[in-house]
Amino acid sequence: MPERLIIDGHSPISLLYRALSRGVHESSDEECLKLASTIRLVLGELSERLSAILKDQTELTEAISTLIRHKSS
């Protein structure tokens, strides 16, 4: 797991897996709603971090392309 995706020292994928692998059918409706809310928050943060990484990568690729084009002209 890339360090930039780690949230408070934890792999968000592992956290989500553990939350979802436990039988939600065994939990009360209140517990399921709380779990769903926390899952939404972790997925949202993971999504934002992935988006930032992809944006950074796209910007870096464009910068390198610009430098290469500049060098060859």
All heavy atoms as TSV, in Angstrom:
chain	resi	resn	atom	element	x	y	z
A	1	MET	N	N	0.860	-1.176	0.000
A	1	MET	CA	C	0.000	0.000	0.000
A	1	MET	C	C	0.901	1.231	0.000
A	1	MET	O	O	1.740	1.368	0.892
A	1	MET	CB	C	-0.905	-0.043	1.225
A	1	MET	CG	C	-1.689	1.201	1.527
A	1	MET	SD	S	-3.222	1.499	0.647
A	1	MET	CE	C	-4.032	-0.049	0.573
A	2	PRO	N	N	0.722	2.125	-0.977
A	2	PRO	CA	C	1.523	3.353	-0.989
A	2	PRO	C	C	1.285	4.183	0.275
A	2	PRO	O	O	0.153	4.290	0.760
A	2	PRO	CB	C	1.020	4.099	-2.225
A	2	PRO	CG	C	0.395	3.056	-3.085
A	2	PRO	CD	C	-0.143	2.019	-2.141
A	3	GLU	N	N	2.355	4.739	0.788
A	3	GLU	CA	C	2.293	5.516	2.029
A	3	GLU	C	C	1.271	6.641	1.943
A	3	GLU	O	O	0.607	6.958	2.929
A	3	GLU	CB	C	3.683	6.088	2.349
A	3	GLU	CG	C	3.759	6.803	3.682
A	3	GLU	CD	C	3.536	5.887	4.875
A	3	GLU	OE1	O	3.874	4.701	4.805
A	3	GLU	OE2	O	3.001	6.378	5.880
A	4	ARG	N	N	1.103	7.242	0.777
A	4	ARG	CA	C	0.175	8.365	0.624
A	4	ARG	C	C	-1.278	7.949	0.818
A	4	ARG	O	O	-2.144	8.788	1.031
A	4	ARG	CB	C	0.345	9.004	-0.757
A	4	ARG	CG	C	1.682	9.727	-0.877
A	4	ARG	CD	C	1.893	10.300	-2.237
A	4	ARG	NE	N	0.956	11.378	-2.521
A	4	ARG	CZ	C	0.885	11.997	-3.676
A	4	ARG	NH1	N	1.695	11.653	-4.662
A	4	ARG	NH2	N	0.005	12.958	-3.866
A	5	LEU	N	N	-1.552	6.649	0.714
A	5	LEU	CA	C	-2.924	6.167	0.897
A	5	LEU	C	C	-3.216	5.758	2.331
A	5	LEU	O	O	-4.367	5.541	2.688
A	5	LEU	CB	C	-3.202	4.998	-0.043
A	5	LEU	CG	C	-3.179	5.320	-1.530
A	5	LEU	CD1	C	-3.442	4.059	-2.347
A	5	LEU	CD2	C	-4.184	6.398	-1.879
A	6	ILE	N	N	-2.189	5.630	3.145
A	6	ILE	CA	C	-2.368	5.239	4.538
A	6	ILE	C	C	-3.122	6.347	5.272
A	6	ILE	O	O	-2.809	7.530	5.136
A	6	ILE	CB	C	-1.007	4.974	5.205
A	6	ILE	CG1	C	-0.259	3.855	4.486
A	6	ILE	CG2	C	-1.167	4.670	6.693
A	6	ILE	CD1	C	-0.971	2.512	4.497
A	7	ILE	N	N	-4.130	5.972	6.034
A	7	ILE	CA	C	-4.939	6.928	6.793
A	7	ILE	C	C	-4.720	6.652	8.277
A	7	ILE	O	O	-5.020	5.567	8.764
A	7	ILE	CB	C	-6.440	6.793	6.444
A	7	ILE	CG1	C	-6.671	7.038	4.952
A	7	ILE	CG2	C	-7.270	7.750	7.295
A	7	ILE	CD1	C	-8.090	6.763	4.487
A	8	ASP	N	N	-4.171	7.626	8.961
A	8	ASP	CA	C	-3.883	7.504	10.402
A	8	ASP	C	C	-3.143	6.211	10.739
A	8	ASP	O	O	-3.452	5.530	11.712
A	8	ASP	CB	C	-5.170	7.602	11.227
A	8	ASP	CG	C	-5.777	8.991	11.183
A	8	ASP	OD1	O	-5.026	9.962	10.988
A	8	ASP	OD2	O	-7.007	9.101	11.352
A	9	GLY	N	N	-2.188	5.852	9.891
A	9	GLY	CA	C	-1.367	4.677	10.139
A	9	GLY	C	C	-2.005	3.350	9.752
A	9	GLY	O	O	-1.450	2.298	10.051
A	10	HIS	N	N	-3.148	3.394	9.076
A	10	HIS	CA	C	-3.856	2.157	8.725
A	10	HIS	C	C	-4.122	2.090	7.226
A	10	HIS	O	O	-4.378	3.103	6.577
A	10	HIS	CB	C	-5.206	2.086	9.449
A	10	HIS	CG	C	-5.083	2.132	10.929
A	10	HIS	ND1	N	-4.750	1.034	11.686
A	10	HIS	CD2	C	-5.239	3.148	11.804
A	10	HIS	CE1	C	-4.711	1.371	12.955
A	10	HIS	NE2	N	-5.000	2.666	13.054
A	11	SER	N	N	-4.100	0.893	6.702
A	11	SER	CA	C	-4.489	0.674	5.316
A	11	SER	C	C	-6.011	0.778	5.222
A	11	SER	O	O	-6.728	0.014	5.884
A	11	SER	CB	C	-4.059	-0.724	4.857
A	11	SER	OG	O	-4.757	-1.089	3.683
A	12	PRO	N	N	-6.523	1.705	4.425
A	12	PRO	CA	C	-7.977	1.821	4.320
A	12	PRO	C	C	-8.615	0.565	3.722
A	12	PRO	O	O	-9.730	0.204	4.094
A	12	PRO	CB	C	-8.186	3.043	3.422
A	12	PRO	CG	C	-6.907	3.225	2.701
A	12	PRO	CD	C	-5.838	2.694	3.597
A	13	ILE	N	N	-7.896	-0.113	2.859
A	13	ILE	CA	C	-8.428	-1.347	2.265
A	13	ILE	C	C	-8.601	-2.409	3.348
A	13	ILE	O	O	-9.637	-3.080	3.411
A	13	ILE	CB	C	-7.502	-1.863	1.141
A	13	ILE	CG1	C	-7.334	-0.810	0.040
A	13	ILE	CG2	C	-8.010	-3.187	0.576
A	13	ILE	CD1	C	-8.613	-0.392	-0.655
A	14	SER	N	N	-7.618	-2.557	4.222
A	14	SER	CA	C	-7.729	-3.536	5.315
A	14	SER	C	C	-8.858	-3.174	6.270
A	14	SER	O	O	-9.617	-4.052	6.705
A	14	SER	CB	C	-6.413	-3.616	6.093
A	14	SER	OG	O	-5.397	-4.126	5.274
A	15	LEU	N	N	-8.971	-1.882	6.583
A	15	LEU	CA	C	-10.052	-1.453	7.473
A	15	LEU	C	C	-11.414	-1.768	6.870
A	15	LEU	O	O	-12.309	-2.278	7.552
A	15	LEU	CB	C	-9.952	0.053	7.743
A	15	LEU	CG	C	-8.758	0.521	8.570
A	15	LEU	CD1	C	-8.696	2.043	8.567
A	15	LEU	CD2	C	-8.844	-0.022	9.980
A	16	LEU	N	N	-11.573	-1.461	5.601
A	16	LEU	CA	C	-12.852	-1.715	4.928
A	16	LEU	C	C	-13.130	-3.213	4.813
A	16	LEU	O	O	-14.254	-3.665	5.028
A	16	LEU	CB	C	-12.866	-1.064	3.550
A	16	LEU	CG	C	-12.845	0.465	3.567
A	16	LEU	CD1	C	-12.568	1.010	2.176
A	16	LEU	CD2	C	-14.144	1.019	4.125
A	17	TYR	N	N	-12.090	-3.973	4.507
A	17	TYR	CA	C	-12.261	-5.418	4.398
A	17	TYR	C	C	-12.750	-6.004	5.710
A	17	TYR	O	O	-13.700	-6.783	5.740
A	17	TYR	CB	C	-10.947	-6.084	3.971
A	17	TYR	CG	C	-11.063	-7.584	3.962
A	17	TYR	CD1	C	-11.670	-8.242	2.896
A	17	TYR	CD2	C	-10.603	-8.348	5.034
A	17	TYR	CE1	C	-11.795	-9.622	2.894
A	17	TYR	CE2	C	-10.726	-9.716	5.049
A	17	TYR	CZ	C	-11.329	-10.353	3.972
A	17	TYR	OH	O	-11.474	-11.712	3.973
A	18	ARG	N	N	-12.088	-5.607	6.811
A	18	ARG	CA	C	-12.498	-6.133	8.124
A	18	ARG	C	C	-13.935	-5.743	8.452
A	18	ARG	O	O	-14.705	-6.548	8.975
A	18	ARG	CB	C	-11.554	-5.645	9.215
A	18	ARG	CG	C	-10.266	-6.436	9.274
A	18	ARG	CD	C	-9.495	-6.091	10.521
A	18	ARG	NE	N	-9.155	-4.676	10.534
A	18	ARG	CZ	C	-7.931	-4.190	10.500
A	18	ARG	NH1	N	-6.909	-5.017	10.483
A	18	ARG	NH2	N	-7.706	-2.905	10.496
A	19	ALA	N	N	-14.293	-4.504	8.123
A	19	ALA	CA	C	-15.651	-4.044	8.425
A	19	ALA	C	C	-16.688	-4.816	7.620
A	19	ALA	O	O	-17.755	-5.150	8.121
A	19	ALA	CB	C	-15.769	-2.550	8.140
A	20	LEU	N	N	-16.359	-5.093	6.375
A	20	LEU	CA	C	-17.332	-5.749	5.502
A	20	LEU	C	C	-17.303	-7.267	5.595
A	20	LEU	O	O	-18.278	-7.923	5.224
A	20	LEU	CB	C	-17.110	-5.306	4.056
A	20	LEU	CG	C	-17.382	-3.824	3.808
A	20	LEU	CD1	C	-16.903	-3.418	2.425
A	20	LEU	CD2	C	-18.850	-3.514	3.985
A	21	SER	N	N	-16.199	-7.829	6.078
A	21	SER	CA	C	-16.116	-9.284	6.127
A	21	SER	C	C	-16.843	-9.866	7.338
A	21	SER	O	O	-17.192	-11.038	7.345
A	21	SER	CB	C	-14.655	-9.742	6.133
A	21	SER	OG	O	-14.014	-9.359	7.320
A	22	ARG	N	N	-17.063	-9.044	8.338
A	22	ARG	CA	C	-17.849	-9.506	9.482
A	22	ARG	C	C	-19.309	-9.485	9.079
A	22	ARG	O	O	-19.773	-8.562	8.430
A	22	ARG	CB	C	-17.625	-8.604	10.684
A	22	ARG	CG	C	-16.221	-8.700	11.212
A	22	ARG	CD	C	-16.063	-7.916	12.487
A	22	ARG	NE	N	-14.681	-8.012	12.913
A	22	ARG	CZ	C	-13.967	-6.992	13.337
A	22	ARG	NH1	N	-14.504	-5.794	13.409
A	22	ARG	NH2	N	-12.714	-7.153	13.691
A	23	GLY	N	N	-20.024	-10.474	9.450
A	23	GLY	CA	C	-21.415	-10.588	9.040
A	23	GLY	C	C	-22.282	-9.432	9.511
A	23	GLY	O	O	-22.554	-9.313	10.703
A	24	VAL	N	N	-22.692	-8.573	8.589
A	24	VAL	CA	C	-23.567	-7.464	8.970
A	24	VAL	C	C	-24.956	-7.974	9.327
A	24	VAL	O	O	-25.720	-7.274	9.983
A	24	VAL	CB	C	-23.655	-6.376	7.873
A	24	VAL	CG1	C	-22.322	-5.673	7.707
A	24	VAL	CG2	C	-24.144	-6.945	6.569
A	25	HIS	N	N	-25.256	-9.189	8.925
A	25	HIS	CA	C	-26.562	-9.757	9.253
A	25	HIS	C	C	-26.669	-10.059	10.746
A	25	HIS	O	O	-27.770	-10.183	11.281
A	25	HIS	CB	C	-26.826	-11.022	8.433
A	25	HIS	CG	C	-26.801	-10.783	6.961
A	25	HIS	ND1	N	-27.771	-10.058	6.309
A	25	HIS	CD2	C	-25.907	-11.132	6.019
A	25	HIS	CE1	C	-27.486	-9.991	5.033
A	25	HIS	NE2	N	-26.355	-10.623	4.836
A	26	GLU	N	N	-25.523	-10.157	11.395
A	26	GLU	CA	C	-25.507	-10.441	12.827
A	26	GLU	C	C	-25.660	-9.169	13.659
A	26	GLU	O	O	-25.875	-9.235	14.857
A	26	GLU	CB	C	-24.198	-11.129	13.205
A	26	GLU	CG	C	-23.972	-12.439	12.475
A	26	GLU	CD	C	-22.551	-12.954	12.634
A	26	GLU	OE1	O	-21.747	-12.316	13.346
A	26	GLU	OE2	O	-22.251	-13.993	12.039
A	27	SER	N	N	-25.526	-8.005	13.013
A	27	SER	CA	C	-25.555	-6.731	13.721
A	27	SER	C	C	-26.950	-6.128	13.709
A	27	SER	O	O	-27.766	-6.414	12.832
A	27	SER	CB	C	-24.589	-5.747	13.066
A	27	SER	OG	O	-23.289	-6.270	13.040
A	28	SER	N	N	-27.187	-5.251	14.676
A	28	SER	CA	C	-28.468	-4.552	14.728
A	28	SER	C	C	-28.520	-3.494	13.627
A	28	SER	O	O	-27.491	-3.138	13.049
A	28	SER	CB	C	-28.639	-3.871	16.094
A	28	SER	OG	O	-27.719	-2.792	16.213
A	29	ASP	N	N	-29.708	-2.988	13.344
A	29	ASP	CA	C	-29.848	-1.935	12.336
A	29	ASP	C	C	-29.022	-0.714	12.723
A	29	ASP	O	O	-28.389	-0.097	11.868
A	29	ASP	CB	C	-31.320	-1.532	12.176
A	29	ASP	CG	C	-32.139	-2.585	11.448
A	29	ASP	OD1	O	-31.538	-3.518	10.860
A	29	ASP	OD2	O	-33.372	-2.474	11.465
A	30	GLU	N	N	-29.016	-0.373	13.992
A	30	GLU	CA	C	-28.246	0.781	14.472
A	30	GLU	C	C	-26.754	0.576	14.221
A	30	GLU	O	O	-26.062	1.483	13.746
A	30	GLU	CB	C	-28.505	1.009	15.955
A	30	GLU	CG	C	-27.793	2.233	16.512
A	30	GLU	CD	C	-28.104	2.457	17.973
A	30	GLU	OE1	O	-29.298	2.542	18.331
A	30	GLU	OE2	O	-27.139	2.539	18.758
A	31	GLU	N	N	-26.248	-0.615	14.510
A	31	GLU	CA	C	-24.834	-0.914	14.282
A	31	GLU	C	C	-24.504	-0.885	12.792
A	31	GLU	O	O	-23.457	-0.371	12.401
A	31	GLU	CB	C	-24.472	-2.281	14.870
A	31	GLU	CG	C	-24.476	-2.318	16.382
A	31	GLU	CD	C	-24.324	-3.732	16.923
A	31	GLU	OE1	O	-24.912	-4.679	16.357
A	31	GLU	OE2	O	-23.605	-3.870	17.931
A	32	CYS	N	N	-25.395	-1.403	11.962
A	32	CYS	CA	C	-25.186	-1.399	10.515
A	32	CYS	C	C	-25.154	0.023	9.962
A	32	CYS	O	O	-24.332	0.340	9.102
A	32	CYS	CB	C	-26.267	-2.215	9.804
A	32	CYS	SG	S	-26.090	-3.999	10.031
A	33	LEU	N	N	-26.034	0.891	10.452
A	33	LEU	CA	C	-26.045	2.279	10.003
A	33	LEU	C	C	-24.760	2.998	10.412
A	33	LEU	O	O	-24.189	3.767	9.631
A	33	LEU	CB	C	-27.266	3.017	10.544
A	33	LEU	CG	C	-28.595	2.664	9.881
A	33	LEU	CD1	C	-29.748	3.315	10.627
A	33	LEU	CD2	C	-28.588	3.074	8.422
A	34	LYS	N	N	-24.304	2.747	11.628
A	34	LYS	CA	C	-23.054	3.357	12.091
A	34	LYS	C	C	-21.892	2.855	11.248
A	34	LYS	O	O	-21.029	3.631	10.821
A	34	LYS	CB	C	-22.821	3.049	13.567
A	34	LYS	CG	C	-21.573	3.699	14.121
A	34	LYS	CD	C	-21.419	3.430	15.597
A	34	LYS	CE	C	-20.164	4.127	16.116
A	34	LYS	NZ	N	-19.960	3.904	17.527
A	35	LEU	N	N	-21.863	1.560	10.986
A	35	LEU	CA	C	-20.810	0.965	10.165
A	35	LEU	C	C	-20.840	1.541	8.753
A	35	LEU	O	O	-19.800	1.899	8.188
A	35	LEU	CB	C	-20.964	-0.554	10.134
A	35	LEU	CG	C	-19.883	-1.340	9.397
A	35	LEU	CD1	C	-18.518	-1.103	10.034
A	35	LEU	CD2	C	-20.229	-2.819	9.407
A	36	ALA	N	N	-22.030	1.670	8.181
A	36	ALA	CA	C	-22.158	2.233	6.832
A	36	ALA	C	C	-21.635	3.659	6.795
A	36	ALA	O	O	-20.964	4.061	5.833
A	36	ALA	CB	C	-23.617	2.183	6.385
A	37	SER	N	N	-21.899	4.417	7.828
A	37	SER	CA	C	-21.417	5.801	7.885
A	37	SER	C	C	-19.897	5.855	7.945
A	37	SER	O	O	-19.266	6.654	7.256
A	37	SER	CB	C	-22.029	6.498	9.103
A	37	SER	OG	O	-21.561	7.816	9.190
A	38	THR	N	N	-19.304	5.005	8.760
A	38	THR	CA	C	-17.842	5.003	8.855
A	38	THR	C	C	-17.208	4.509	7.561
A	38	THR	O	O	-16.181	5.029	7.132
A	38	THR	CB	C	-17.356	4.155	10.046
A	38	THR	OG1	O	-17.809	2.815	9.901
A	38	THR	CG2	C	-17.860	4.704	11.362
A	39	ILE	N	N	-17.825	3.523	6.925
A	39	ILE	CA	C	-17.320	3.033	5.642
A	39	ILE	C	C	-17.373	4.141	4.601
A	39	ILE	O	O	-16.432	4.345	3.835
A	39	ILE	CB	C	-18.113	1.791	5.189
A	39	ILE	CG1	C	-17.756	0.596	6.079
A	39	ILE	CG2	C	-17.867	1.487	3.715
A	39	ILE	CD1	C	-18.634	-0.606	5.899
A	40	ARG	N	N	-18.456	4.904	4.591
A	40	ARG	CA	C	-18.591	6.023	3.651
A	40	ARG	C	C	-17.470	7.032	3.853
A	40	ARG	O	O	-16.866	7.512	2.902
A	40	ARG	CB	C	-19.954	6.688	3.811
A	40	ARG	CG	C	-20.183	7.851	2.847
A	40	ARG	CD	C	-21.493	8.574	3.129
A	40	ARG	NE	N	-21.574	9.112	4.479
A	40	ARG	CZ	C	-21.003	10.256	4.868
A	40	ARG	NH1	N	-20.311	10.969	4.036
A	40	ARG	NH2	N	-21.148	10.680	6.111
A	41	LEU	N	N	-17.165	7.347	5.105
A	41	LEU	CA	C	-16.104	8.311	5.397
A	41	LEU	C	C	-14.737	7.807	4.928
A	41	LEU	O	O	-13.958	8.555	4.322
A	41	LEU	CB	C	-16.063	8.628	6.892
A	41	LEU	CG	C	-17.218	9.474	7.414
A	41	LEU	CD1	C	-17.186	9.525	8.935
A	41	LEU	CD2	C	-17.155	10.870	6.830
A	42	VAL	N	N	-14.435	6.554	5.203
A	42	VAL	CA	C	-13.143	5.989	4.799
A	42	VAL	C	C	-13.052	5.905	3.272
A	42	VAL	O	O	-12.028	6.257	2.682
A	42	VAL	CB	C	-12.899	4.614	5.454
A	42	VAL	CG1	C	-11.665	3.938	4.873
A	42	VAL	CG2	C	-12.752	4.767	6.960
A	43	LEU	N	N	-14.132	5.482	2.616
A	43	LEU	CA	C	-14.122	5.435	1.155
A	43	LEU	C	C	-13.964	6.826	0.553
A	43	LEU	O	O	-13.252	7.006	-0.440
A	43	LEU	CB	C	-15.417	4.797	0.627
A	43	LEU	CG	C	-15.490	3.283	0.693
A	43	LEU	CD1	C	-16.888	2.805	0.293
A	43	LEU	CD2	C	-14.448	2.646	-0.199
A	44	GLY	N	N	-14.595	7.812	1.152
A	44	GLY	CA	C	-14.463	9.183	0.674
A	44	GLY	C	C	-13.035	9.675	0.778
A	44	GLY	O	O	-12.501	10.282	-0.160
A	45	GLU	N	N	-12.394	9.425	1.907
A	45	GLU	CA	C	-10.998	9.842	2.099
A	45	GLU	C	C	-10.074	9.106	1.136
A	45	GLU	O	O	-9.183	9.701	0.529
A	45	GLU	CB	C	-10.563	9.603	3.544
A	45	GLU	CG	C	-9.138	10.015	3.843
A	45	GLU	CD	C	-8.885	11.504	3.693
A	45	GLU	OE1	O	-9.831	12.313	3.809
A	45	GLU	OE2	O	-7.716	11.878	3.451
A	46	LEU	N	N	-10.287	7.808	0.975
A	46	LEU	CA	C	-9.484	7.025	0.042
A	46	LEU	C	C	-9.654	7.561	-1.373
A	46	LEU	O	O	-8.682	7.724	-2.113
A	46	LEU	CB	C	-9.866	5.541	0.119
A	46	LEU	CG	C	-9.138	4.600	-0.833
A	46	LEU	CD1	C	-7.631	4.647	-0.609
A	46	LEU	CD2	C	-9.674	3.184	-0.674
A	47	SER	N	N	-10.866	7.874	-1.751
A	47	SER	CA	C	-11.142	8.425	-3.073
A	47	SER	C	C	-10.420	9.748	-3.287
A	47	SER	O	O	-9.829	9.986	-4.347
A	47	SER	CB	C	-12.655	8.612	-3.233
A	47	SER	OG	O	-12.940	9.278	-4.435
A	48	GLU	N	N	-10.449	10.621	-2.286
A	48	GLU	CA	C	-9.768	11.912	-2.395
A	48	GLU	C	C	-8.257	11.729	-2.530
A	48	GLU	O	O	-7.616	12.414	-3.334
A	48	GLU	CB	C	-10.085	12.784	-1.177
A	48	GLU	CG	C	-11.503	13.316	-1.182
A	48	GLU	CD	C	-11.819	14.140	0.057
A	48	GLU	OE1	O	-10.878	14.643	0.706
A	48	GLU	OE2	O	-13.013	14.275	0.370
A	49	ARG	N	N	-7.702	10.805	-1.784
A	49	ARG	CA	C	-6.255	10.569	-1.849
A	49	ARG	C	C	-5.857	9.982	-3.198
A	49	ARG	O	O	-4.847	10.374	-3.783
A	49	ARG	CB	C	-5.793	9.683	-0.704
A	49	ARG	CG	C	-5.848	10.403	0.630
A	49	ARG	CD	C	-5.455	9.514	1.782
A	49	ARG	NE	N	-5.659	10.225	3.034
A	49	ARG	CZ	C	-4.842	10.155	4.059
A	49	ARG	NH1	N	-3.769	9.394	4.007
A	49	ARG	NH2	N	-5.092	10.834	5.163
A	50	LEU	N	N	-6.649	9.027	-3.691
A	50	LEU	CA	C	-6.364	8.462	-5.012
A	50	LEU	C	C	-6.463	9.527	-6.096
A	50	LEU	O	O	-5.628	9.586	-6.999
A	50	LEU	CB	C	-7.330	7.311	-5.313
A	50	LEU	CG	C	-7.069	6.005	-4.590
A	50	LEU	CD1	C	-8.241	5.050	-4.802
A	50	LEU	CD2	C	-5.780	5.374	-5.082
A	51	SER	N	N	-7.460	10.361	-6.000
A	51	SER	CA	C	-7.631	11.442	-6.965
A	51	SER	C	C	-6.433	12.383	-6.960
A	51	SER	O	O	-5.931	12.783	-8.011
A	51	SER	CB	C	-8.916	12.204	-6.654
A	51	SER	OG	O	-9.090	13.274	-7.553
A	52	ALA	N	N	-5.957	12.731	-5.771
A	52	ALA	CA	C	-4.803	13.623	-5.656
A	52	ALA	C	C	-3.555	12.979	-6.253
A	52	ALA	O	O	-2.783	13.639	-6.960
A	52	ALA	CB	C	-4.558	13.990	-4.199
A	53	ILE	N	N	-3.360	11.695	-5.995
A	53	ILE	CA	C	-2.201	10.993	-6.539
A	53	ILE	C	C	-2.270	10.960	-8.056
A	53	ILE	O	O	-1.278	11.222	-8.746
A	53	ILE	CB	C	-2.101	9.568	-5.960
A	53	ILE	CG1	C	-1.681	9.633	-4.494
A	53	ILE	CG2	C	-1.122	8.711	-6.755
A	53	ILE	CD1	C	-1.793	8.316	-3.761
A	54	LEU	N	N	-3.435	10.646	-8.595
A	54	LEU	CA	C	-3.588	10.592	-10.047
A	54	LEU	C	C	-3.396	11.968	-10.671
A	54	LEU	O	O	-2.783	12.094	-11.733
A	54	LEU	CB	C	-4.950	10.007	-10.416
A	54	LEU	CG	C	-5.126	8.532	-10.067
A	54	LEU	CD1	C	-6.566	8.091	-10.324
A	54	LEU	CD2	C	-4.155	7.664	-10.840
A	55	LYS	N	N	-3.887	13.003	-10.009
A	55	LYS	CA	C	-3.717	14.370	-10.503
A	55	LYS	C	C	-2.236	14.724	-10.504
A	55	LYS	O	O	-1.713	15.275	-11.477
A	55	LYS	CB	C	-4.495	15.351	-9.646
A	55	LYS	CG	C	-4.338	16.793	-10.079
A	55	LYS	CD	C	-5.123	17.728	-9.169
A	55	LYS	CE	C	-4.876	19.154	-9.592
A	55	LYS	NZ	N	-4.275	19.951	-8.560
A	56	ASP	N	N	-1.553	14.423	-9.396
A	56	ASP	CA	C	-0.120	14.689	-9.309
A	56	ASP	C	C	0.636	13.960	-10.419
A	56	ASP	O	O	1.527	14.519	-11.045
A	56	ASP	CB	C	0.438	14.263	-7.950
A	56	ASP	CG	C	-0.041	15.136	-6.796
A	56	ASP	OD1	O	-0.630	16.207	-7.057
A	56	ASP	OD2	O	0.166	14.725	-5.639
A	57	GLN	N	N	0.263	12.705	-10.666
A	57	GLN	CA	C	0.933	11.915	-11.686
A	57	GLN	C	C	0.688	12.513	-13.064
A	57	GLN	O	O	1.602	12.606	-13.871
A	57	GLN	CB	C	0.465	10.453	-11.641
A	57	GLN	CG	C	1.199	9.563	-12.607
A	57	GLN	CD	C	2.697	9.495	-12.327
A	57	GLN	OE1	O	3.119	9.325	-11.183
A	57	GLN	NE2	N	3.515	9.633	-13.351
A	58	THR	N	N	-0.551	12.941	-13.328
A	58	THR	CA	C	-0.878	13.555	-14.623
A	58	THR	C	C	-0.093	14.849	-14.810
A	58	THR	O	O	0.472	15.090	-15.881
A	58	THR	CB	C	-2.391	13.842	-14.712
A	58	THR	OG1	O	-3.089	12.597	-14.604
A	58	THR	CG2	C	-2.754	14.521	-16.014
A	59	GLU	N	N	-0.029	15.670	-13.767
A	59	GLU	CA	C	0.723	16.924	-13.847
A	59	GLU	C	C	2.207	16.658	-14.083
A	59	GLU	O	O	2.850	17.348	-14.873
A	59	GLU	CB	C	0.515	17.754	-12.584
A	59	GLU	CG	C	-0.868	18.341	-12.479
A	59	GLU	CD	C	-1.113	19.065	-11.158
A	59	GLU	OE1	O	-0.254	18.992	-10.260
A	59	GLU	OE2	O	-2.163	19.704	-11.043
A	60	LEU	N	N	2.756	15.650	-13.423
A	60	LEU	CA	C	4.159	15.308	-13.597
A	60	LEU	C	C	4.417	14.815	-15.018
A	60	LEU	O	O	5.397	15.222	-15.652
A	60	LEU	CB	C	4.582	14.253	-12.577
A	60	LEU	CG	C	6.028	13.782	-12.657
A	60	LEU	CD1	C	6.994	14.958	-12.475
A	60	LEU	CD2	C	6.290	12.705	-11.619
A	61	THR	N	N	3.551	13.972	-15.525
A	61	THR	CA	C	3.697	13.467	-16.886
A	61	THR	C	C	3.646	14.607	-17.894
A	61	THR	O	O	4.452	14.651	-18.843
A	61	THR	CB	C	2.595	12.427	-17.194
A	61	THR	OG1	O	2.708	11.355	-16.252
A	61	THR	CG2	C	2.702	11.893	-18.599
A	62	GLU	N	N	2.715	15.541	-17.697
A	62	GLU	CA	C	2.626	16.697	-18.590
A	62	GLU	C	C	3.872	17.569	-18.497
A	62	GLU	O	O	4.373	18.064	-19.513
A	62	GLU	CB	C	1.381	17.514	-18.256
A	62	GLU	CG	C	0.089	16.832	-18.640
A	62	GLU	CD	C	-1.149	17.574	-18.155
A	62	GLU	OE1	O	-1.026	18.670	-17.565
A	62	GLU	OE2	O	-2.251	17.041	-18.360
A	63	ALA	N	N	4.395	17.752	-17.292
A	63	ALA	CA	C	5.608	18.551	-17.115
A	63	ALA	C	C	6.793	17.914	-17.820
A	63	ALA	O	O	7.579	18.597	-18.495
A	63	ALA	CB	C	5.900	18.734	-15.626
A	64	ILE	N	N	6.929	16.621	-17.695
A	64	ILE	CA	C	8.022	15.911	-18.356
A	64	ILE	C	C	7.881	16.026	-19.869
A	64	ILE	O	O	8.865	16.287	-20.575
A	64	ILE	CB	C	8.072	14.438	-17.890
A	64	ILE	CG1	C	8.534	14.386	-16.436
A	64	ILE	CG2	C	8.987	13.609	-18.787
A	64	ILE	CD1	C	8.405	13.034	-15.784
A	65	SER	N	N	6.672	15.854	-20.367
A	65	SER	CA	C	6.436	15.989	-21.810
A	65	SER	C	C	6.807	17.382	-22.304
A	65	SER	O	O	7.418	17.536	-23.365
A	65	SER	CB	C	4.972	15.697	-22.146
A	65	SER	OG	O	4.665	14.360	-21.883
A	66	THR	N	N	6.457	18.397	-21.536
A	66	THR	CA	C	6.793	19.778	-21.894
A	66	THR	C	C	8.303	19.960	-21.955
A	66	THR	O	O	8.836	20.565	-22.894
A	66	THR	CB	C	6.172	20.764	-20.886
A	66	THR	OG1	O	4.752	20.618	-20.926
A	66	THR	CG2	C	6.544	22.199	-21.201
A	67	LEU	N	N	9.000	19.436	-20.966
A	67	LEU	CA	C	10.458	19.548	-20.953
A	67	LEU	C	C	11.101	18.800	-22.123
A	67	LEU	O	O	12.060	19.281	-22.722
A	67	LEU	CB	C	11.020	19.042	-19.623
A	67	LEU	CG	C	10.678	19.907	-18.395
A	67	LEU	CD1	C	11.153	19.204	-17.138
A	67	LEU	CD2	C	11.297	21.286	-18.526
A	68	ILE	N	N	10.568	17.651	-22.448
A	68	ILE	CA	C	11.094	16.873	-23.573
A	68	ILE	C	C	10.881	17.624	-24.880
A	68	ILE	O	O	11.776	17.725	-25.710
A	68	ILE	CB	C	10.468	15.461	-23.616
A	68	ILE	CG1	C	10.979	14.642	-22.429
A	68	ILE	CG2	C	10.764	14.768	-24.941
A	68	ILE	CD1	C	10.269	13.321	-22.235
A	69	ARG	N	N	9.675	18.178	-25.052
A	69	ARG	CA	C	9.394	18.941	-26.274
A	69	ARG	C	C	10.287	20.175	-26.353
A	69	ARG	O	O	10.786	20.519	-27.417
A	69	ARG	CB	C	7.928	19.355	-26.324
A	69	ARG	CG	C	6.979	18.238	-26.709
A	69	ARG	CD	C	5.594	18.763	-27.038
A	69	ARG	NE	N	5.013	19.590	-26.005
A	69	ARG	CZ	C	4.304	19.162	-24.946
A	69	ARG	NH1	N	4.109	17.858	-24.810
A	69	ARG	NH2	N	3.795	19.993	-24.061
A	70	HIS	N	N	10.516	20.823	-25.218
A	70	HIS	CA	C	11.343	22.030	-25.173
A	70	HIS	C	C	12.799	21.683	-25.546
A	70	HIS	O	O	13.445	22.402	-26.279
A	70	HIS	CB	C	11.303	22.667	-23.790
A	70	HIS	CG	C	12.168	23.873	-23.651
A	70	HIS	ND1	N	11.896	25.046	-24.303
A	70	HIS	CD2	C	13.314	24.067	-22.957
A	70	HIS	CE1	C	12.848	25.931	-24.007
A	70	HIS	NE2	N	13.712	25.345	-23.190
A	71	LYS	N	N	13.269	20.549	-25.049
A	71	LYS	CA	C	14.641	20.115	-25.315
A	71	LYS	C	C	14.851	19.820	-26.794
A	71	LYS	O	O	15.902	20.128	-27.356
A	71	LYS	CB	C	14.965	18.875	-24.476
A	71	LYS	CG	C	16.356	18.327	-24.677
A	71	LYS	CD	C	16.572	17.090	-23.832
A	71	LYS	CE	C	17.944	16.497	-24.109
A	71	LYS	NZ	N	18.153	15.267	-23.386
A	72	SER	N	N	13.835	19.236	-27.436
A	72	SER	CA	C	13.989	18.837	-28.840
A	72	SER	C	C	13.723	19.974	-29.822
A	72	SER	O	O	13.940	19.822	-31.004
A	72	SER	CB	C	13.071	17.645	-29.145
A	72	SER	OG	O	11.715	18.029	-28.984
A	73	SER	N	N	13.279	21.118	-29.334
A	73	SER	CA	C	13.034	22.230	-30.277
A	73	SER	C	C	14.196	23.180	-30.364
A	73	SER	O	O	15.200	23.091	-29.805
A	73	SER	CB	C	11.786	23.013	-29.891
A	73	SER	OG	O	11.760	23.357	-28.538
